[in-house]
Each structure stands twice: as structure tokens, then as C-alpha cells.
Amino acid sequence: MALLDARALYLGLRDHPEDVQRAVAHYARLRCWHVRLYQALSAMFTPFYQSDSLVLPVIRDVLVSAIARVPPAPQFLAAMVAGSLLSPVRKLGLKKPPRL
């Protein structure tokens, strides 16, 4: 995601070299929804992974292992970990990498 931020900042500076405030605003518009999505996902999942609770890790282990086997959950989880939800690649003028 840091590389996506770098690309968005580059585009902002490239498109508004005369005005840093406009460049940063452009960067923020490019990254806004992707970052908000990951903030929401982090807020949702962090308690299950960073908690002193005895119950939440059990719920996580049981539910995630069961859900992760049912399509489209594996694809969603992979996209979430890869940072490719909301497909920021096209918006930043990048090409999708070939599938392996």
C-alpha cells in the first residue's frame, strides 16, 4: 500500500507541480476510498487479532477457518491481504500484473 501511496503522490505532484496543496489534495482524492476501506477492515478485524480476550480468538479461529473455505471468501481474503480491494491499480494508471 505504501507503493500505491507513492504512485498517487507522484501523480499529484506531476499534475500540479506549481501548487503543493493542490498536489496533496489530488493525492488524497486518489487514495481516499481505498484507505477508508482498509481503515474500516482494520477496525473490524483488529479486536479479533489483538485482544486480551479469551473468547475473540476462538471465534476468529473457528469462524475464519470455516468461512475461508467457502467461495468467494478465499478470493476476498486474498484481495484484502494483497491490498487490491476497490482495485486502486487502474485509478493510479498502473497495469494489473499477470496472473500466475
N, C-alpha and C positions, 0 to 999 in steps of 0.2 A: 504494500500500500504506500510505502514511502516513495517508491518509484513512480506511482501514479500521481502522488503529490508533486514530485519533482517535474513530471511532464506537464501537469496543469500550471504550475508556476512558470515554467518555460513559456508556455503558450500565452499566459497573461503578460509576461514581460515582452514577448515577441510582438504581440498585438497592440501593446500600449507602452512602447519604450519611453515615451515622453512624460508619462504620469504613473508613478509607482502606486498611488492609491487606486487608480483605475485597474492597473495590472493585478493588484492583490484582490480587488473586487471580482475581476474576471476569473482568477484562480478559485476564489471561494464559490462562485456560481458553478464552475465545472465540477467541483468536488462535493458540493453541498449534500445531495441526496445519497450518494454513496457513503459518505462519512456518517450521515444521520442514521442510515440503515445499520451500520456496524456499531454505532453507539447504542442503538436500541437492542440489537442482538447481545451486545456485551452486558447491558443492564439486565436482560432477561436471563442469561446463562451464568453470569459470574457467581450468583449465590450458590449455584449447584457445584461449582468447581473451587470456590474459595470461601468455604464456610466452616465454622466450628461445629455445625450441626451434625448430629449422628444420623438424622433421617434423610436430609437432602442428598448426600452422596449415594445412598441406597436407591432412592427414587431415580436419580440420574443413571446409575449403573443398570438398573432394571429396565427403565423406560427407553433410554437411548439405545441400548443393545437390541431391544425388540423393534423399535421404530426404524433403526438404521438398516434393517433387512428388508423393509417394505418400500418398493419404488413409489414415488420419486425421492424418498428420503436420502438414499445414498448419494444421488446426484446433487441434491440440495446441500447436504453436509459437505460434500467435496467442494462445491462452489463457494460455500461460506468460508471454509478454511483457505481456499485459494484467493479469496478477495474478489471473485468475479460476479457476485450478485449485483444486479442492476447494470450489468455489462458496461463498466466505465471505459472499456477499451475503445469503442467506436467514438464516443464523445470526445476522447482525447486525441483522436486522429491516429490511433495505433491499429495495427493489424492483429487479428486473432492468431495465436500460434497454431501450427498444425496439430491435429490430434494424434497422439501416439498409439 
